[in-house]
């Protein structure tokens, strides 16, 4: 009965070592993302994902029906949103 426990122990030790290593390498702290994602940022990312899906749907429909689809507006909106996401800096709560 002690074998599973030793396996579990080994896994625990490995995980601890891995965590310590990660903490050591990211000691500066600014490379590590915040645990809690910013709500505004999450909303923008969700919207971007929706737009990507919408564009993919339009392209698929255009290909299926052998017609020209118009996804320019959605594509422009997506690139604007992606720029906003890239430039977004969450407010520091201090």
Order of alpha helices (4+ residues) and beta strands (2+ residues): alpha-alpha-alpha
